[in-house]
Amino acid sequence: MPLLTRFSACLFLMLMLLGCGKEEEATPTNSITLVTMTPAAGAKVSRSSTISATVNYTLAADEASEFGYRVSIQFESAFNGTFALNPSHVTVTDRKGTIQMNYPLAGVWDLYNSRELQHPVTCYFYLDRMTDDGRSTVIAKTQALTFTE
């Protein structure tokens, strides 16, 4: 074996034994990902529609809250911000998982259609950290999902 080849092989072996060149594992971050949704974004919805979605969520390793976490669906408001009516969330107890949500549009359509609900209907799925005052902070969200009417 030529000297240069032997030296390269020896150097490679030493670096591997020392841990050099080893890929670092990425630290998980808070995340929420839409897996499936019906009707699909862009589809026509009405008062009688129900949004059914499957979402994956992950809490970061350093994420901590004594009040817990939830996944929620929120709708774009005509007055800047988002809102929903209960039951619009699912409490999550695991650091990572998949949940199924079903949300009938009738509630937000009837109560807020004329003054609060932005048109076209736009929603988001949020991963929320609960706080001691019964409120929540969004720690991850999906992109805007807009429907036609």
Residue pairs with C-beta under 8 A, 6 or more apart in sequence:
15 21
16 22
27 60
27 61
28 58
28 59
28 60
28 61
29 58
29 60
29 140
30 58
30 59
30 60
30 63
30 127
30 139
30 140
31 56
31 57
31 58
31 127
31 140
32 55
32 56
32 57
32 58
32 71
32 125
32 126
32 127
32 140
32 141
32 142
33 55
33 56
33 57
33 142
34 53
34 54
34 55
34 125
34 142
34 145
35 53
35 54
35 55
35 56
35 98
36 53
36 54
37 51
37 52
37 53
37 54
37 145
38 51
38 52
38 53
39 45
39 49
39 51
39 147
41 145
41 146
41 147
42 146
42 147
42 148
43 147
43 148
44 147
44 148
44 149
45 51
45 105
45 121
45 147
45 148
45 149
46 105
46 109
46 149
47 105
47 106
47 109
47 110
47 113
48 105
48 106
49 104
49 105
50 102
50 103
50 104
50 105
51 73
51 101
51 102
51 103
51 105
51 123
52 100
52 101
52 102
52 103
53 73
53 100
53 101
53 102
53 103
53 125
54 98
54 99
54 100
54 101
55 71
55 98
55 99
55 101
55 125
55 142
56 96
56 97
56 98
57 71
57 92
57 96
57 97
57 98
57 99
57 127
57 140
58 95
58 96
59 69
59 95
59 96
59 127
63 95
63 129
63 139
65 129
65 130
65 131
66 132
67 129
67 130
67 131
67 132
68 91
68 92
68 93
68 130
69 91
69 92
69 127
69 128
69 129
69 130
70 89
70 90
70 91
70 92
70 127
70 128
70 130
70 136
71 89
71 90
71 92
71 99
71 101
71 125
71 126
71 127
71 128
72 84
72 88
72 89
72 90
72 125
72 126
72 128
72 136
73 84
73 88
73 89
73 101
73 103
73 123
73 124
73 125
73 126
74 82
74 83
74 84
74 88
74 123
74 124
74 125
74 126
75 82
75 83
75 84
75 108
75 117
75 118
75 121
75 122
75 123
76 82
76 117
76 118
76 121
76 122
76 123
76 124
76 144
77 83
77 116
77 117
77 118
78 115
78 116
78 117
78 118
78 119
79 116
82 124
83 108
83 112
83 116
84 103
84 108
85 107
85 108
85 111
88 103
89 128
90 99
90 101
92 99
101 125
105 121
108 116
108 117
109 117
119 149
120 146
120 147
120 148
120 149
121 146
121 147
121 149
122 144
122 145
122 146
122 147
123 144
123 145
124 141
124 142
124 143
124 144
124 145
125 141
125 142
125 145
126 136
126 138
126 140
126 141
126 142
127 138
127 139
127 140
127 141
128 136
128 137
128 138
128 139
129 136
129 137
129 139
130 136
131 137
